[in-house]
Amino acid sequence: MPVGGRRYVGPVTTTPADLQIDETSRAVLAAGGLRLDVLDHTDAAAYAEWFRAETRGFHGAEPSAAVTEQQHSRLLDGHRLVGVWDPTTPAPDRPVATTICWPADLTVPGRRTVSAWAISGVTVAPTHRRRGIARALMEAELRTAVELGLPLAVLTVSESTLYGRYGFGVAALARDVKISTRRVRWTGPAAPGRIHFVPTEQLAVDGHEIVERVRRETPGQISYDREGTLWLRQLGLSADDDNAKKLRCVRYDDSGGTPQGFAIYRVTENEQDFAEHELTLHALVAATPEAYAGLWRFVLEIDLVSTVTAHLRPVDEPLRWMVSDFRAVRVTEVDHLWVRVLDVPAALGARTYAAAGRIVIAVDDPQDHAAGTWALDVGAAGTATVSAVDETADVIVTASALGSLLLGGVRATALAAAGSVHGDAARLDEMFRSPVEPYLSIWF
Ligand SMILES: CC(C)(COP(=O)(O)OP(=O)(O)OC[C@H]1O[C@@H](n2cnc3c(N)ncnc32)[C@H](O)[C@@H]1OP(=O)(O)O)[C@@H](O)C(=O)NCCC(=O)NCCS
């Protein structure tokens, strides 16, 4: 176990898109006849090829010119698009692998945020799979984040088998929920405000402000721009989104008329029985408990609907305690946000802790970014200082376990039982637990 470790190099000093490509991964891929490069943002034709490759990588339909142009126009300065090209294919301009990354603010316990490298769009063409391209891309992205001075990398995943090997750990879980509405009667509090249908274009403005309020309160949420594609996609405003025509938006206004929450949903008809329609809840975001109760009640009481399904709901959702039949609400838990700590002092020092005291943590990191022995000193106010030390550790964690622990929603004792934490896991739990359950409400 190395002593000490790398030091925080400070905030981003260069635009991500302007940073040179990682030379180590470039050389690895060049040895196999492949070219790794950063895409020029301003080149619409090159972007169209990159976007087709990314869409194909997730088995999506061939994108139209309209959606390609829309997505291109919504790229932000902080976005960095990377591709791998194979000159021997019949379409050499189309990449065989893609990633898109950008710096985002991740909320951590204590209503604080820390900059993270959000990694998305990781695809490798089926013609080029399992020859180390994804590994080269991921290792390059982690080194790029370090180069940019970002203490963390974050992602959401298509498969939970992919990213542990790069030091990512599951930091926030989410639930899929299925409710049999015929079995439930609302027993929760009455909400004094009003529900209004609102045009999507209006929600695009009002809703983002609510998203921002919720984000700042909730560890695990990441920032996204009102002009960017993540918000556009939630609203169903992507040009190729066929489901969008069926989306309905409602807003909850409190009794003073201030918007405090919204829901976006779609109803799928059951042609055989019109009283058995299914409602899919795309989003329900509430900045107050009152808005939460008002919106859920509205959704559960819509006529002709017998089933409500919702994805990516918080693990501490109180809904089951607000209806007459607990078992009418079925939940399935899934991993959702994965976190990779790259800079231990900056990452651990960004959040607040539940208990004061000192703990010495050794991090075992095969990729070396977080490796070292670190003293975490937490004062009475819950804020911490973190320093590299030459001491015997109280606890030894893998890099992946450290990522899981950062937001305070994963128990160190569970990780100890699984073998990725050794030593005083109970003490880690006392200090790291978060009063607000970590939760990320979107895919990215
Ligand atoms: C997942 C994907 C990116 C992997 O790309 P790849 O170039 O074939 O992966 P690599 O050859 O670099 O493999 C890297 C490591 O991951 C492992 N791996 C790759 N795909 C895996 C999978 N689906 N399940 C488990 N392990 C996998 C490899 O065995 C290898 O392990 P090792 O280096 O520890 O021995 C590619 O299959 C893909 O594009 N899938 C569809 C889109 C997708 O799901 N993308 C991920 C979005 S979160």
The ligand as a Tripos MOL2 file, in Angstrom:
@<TRIPOS>MOLECULE
LIG
   48    50     1     0     0
SMALL
NO_CHARGES

@<TRIPOS>ATOM
      1 C1        -19.7770   -2.5400  -23.3590 C.3       1 LIG1
      2 C2        -18.8300   -2.2120  -24.5060 C.3       1 LIG1
      3 C3        -18.5620   -0.7190  -24.5190 C.3       1 LIG1
      4 C4        -17.5250   -2.9780  -24.2860 C.3       1 LIG1
      5 O1        -16.6040   -2.6080  -25.2910 O.3       1 LIG1
      6 P1        -15.3470   -3.5550  -25.6810 P.3       1 LIG1
      7 O2        -14.4340   -2.7290  -26.5090 O.co2     1 LIG1
      8 O3        -15.8620   -4.8160  -26.2320 O.co2     1 LIG1
      9 O4        -14.7050   -3.8240  -24.2690 O.3       1 LIG1
     10 P2        -13.1640   -4.2180  -24.0140 P.3       1 LIG1
     11 O5        -12.7320   -5.2160  -25.0300 O.co2     1 LIG1
     12 O6        -12.3230   -3.0100  -23.8930 O.co2     1 LIG1
     13 O7        -13.2800   -4.8970  -22.6010 O.3       1 LIG1
     14 C5        -12.7830   -4.2890  -21.4200 C.3       1 LIG1
     15 C6        -13.0840   -5.1980  -20.2710 C.3       1 LIG1
     16 O8        -14.4980   -5.2290  -20.0690 O.3       1 LIG1
     17 C7        -14.9830   -6.5730  -20.1450 C.3       1 LIG1
     18 N1        -16.2890   -6.4970  -20.7820 N.ar      1 LIG1
     19 C8        -16.5880   -5.9320  -21.9490 C.ar      1 LIG1
     20 N2        -17.9000   -6.0050  -22.1840 N.ar      1 LIG1
     21 C9        -18.4460   -6.6480  -21.1320 C.ar      1 LIG1
     22 C10       -19.7770   -7.0180  -20.7760 C.ar      1 LIG1
     23 N3        -20.8070   -6.7530  -21.6070 N.pl3     1 LIG1
     24 N4        -19.9780   -7.6430  -19.5990 N.ar      1 LIG1
     25 C11       -18.9110   -7.9070  -18.7730 C.ar      1 LIG1
     26 N5        -17.6370   -7.5670  -19.0640 N.ar      1 LIG1
     27 C12       -17.4160   -6.9390  -20.2260 C.ar      1 LIG1
     28 C13       -13.9570   -7.3140  -20.9610 C.3       1 LIG1
     29 O9        -13.9820   -8.6920  -20.6670 O.3       1 LIG1
     30 C14       -12.6730   -6.6460  -20.5140 C.3       1 LIG1
     31 O10       -12.3010   -7.1460  -19.2470 O.3       1 LIG1
     32 P3        -10.7810   -7.0490  -18.7060 P.3       1 LIG1
     33 O11       -10.0920   -5.9450  -19.4560 O.co2     1 LIG1
     34 O12       -10.9560   -6.7100  -17.2660 O.co2     1 LIG1
     35 O13       -10.2050   -8.3690  -18.9550 O.co2     1 LIG1
     36 C15       -19.4410   -2.6370  -25.8730 C.3       1 LIG1
     37 O14       -19.7490   -4.0040  -25.8200 O.3       1 LIG1
     38 C16       -20.6970   -1.8730  -26.2470 C.2       1 LIG1
     39 O15       -20.6210   -0.8720  -26.9390 O.2       1 LIG1
     40 N6        -21.8830   -2.3450  -25.8040 N.am      1 LIG1
     41 C17       -23.1670   -1.7410  -26.1750 C.3       1 LIG1
     42 C18       -23.3150   -0.3170  -25.6340 C.3       1 LIG1
     43 C19       -23.1240   -0.2730  -24.1570 C.2       1 LIG1
     44 O16       -23.7400   -1.0110  -23.3960 O.2       1 LIG1
     45 N7        -22.2500    0.6410  -23.7140 N.am      1 LIG1
     46 C20       -21.9950    0.8860  -22.3110 C.3       1 LIG1
     47 C21       -22.8030    2.0610  -21.9180 C.3       1 LIG1
     48 S1        -22.8110    2.3380  -20.1800 S.3       1 LIG1
@<TRIPOS>BOND
     1     1     2 1
     2     2     3 1
     3     2     4 1
     4     2    36 1
     5     4     5 1
     6     5     6 1
     7     6     7 2
     8     6     8 1
     9     6     9 1
    10     9    10 1
    11    10    11 2
    12    10    12 1
    13    10    13 1
    14    13    14 1
    15    14    15 1
    16    15    16 1
    17    15    30 1
    18    16    17 1
    19    17    18 1
    20    17    28 1
    21    18    19 ar
    22    18    27 ar
    23    19    20 ar
    24    20    21 ar
    25    21    22 ar
    26    21    27 ar
    27    22    23 1
    28    22    24 ar
    29    24    25 ar
    30    25    26 ar
    31    26    27 ar
    32    28    29 1
    33    28    30 1
    34    30    31 1
    35    31    32 1
    36    32    33 2
    37    32    34 1
    38    32    35 1
    39    36    37 1
    40    36    38 1
    41    38    39 2
    42    38    40 1
    43    40    41 1
    44    41    42 1
    45    42    43 1
    46    43    44 2
    47    43    45 1
    48    45    46 1
    49    46    47 1
    50    47    48 1
@<TRIPOS>SUBSTRUCTURE
     1 LIG1         1 GROUP 0 **** ****
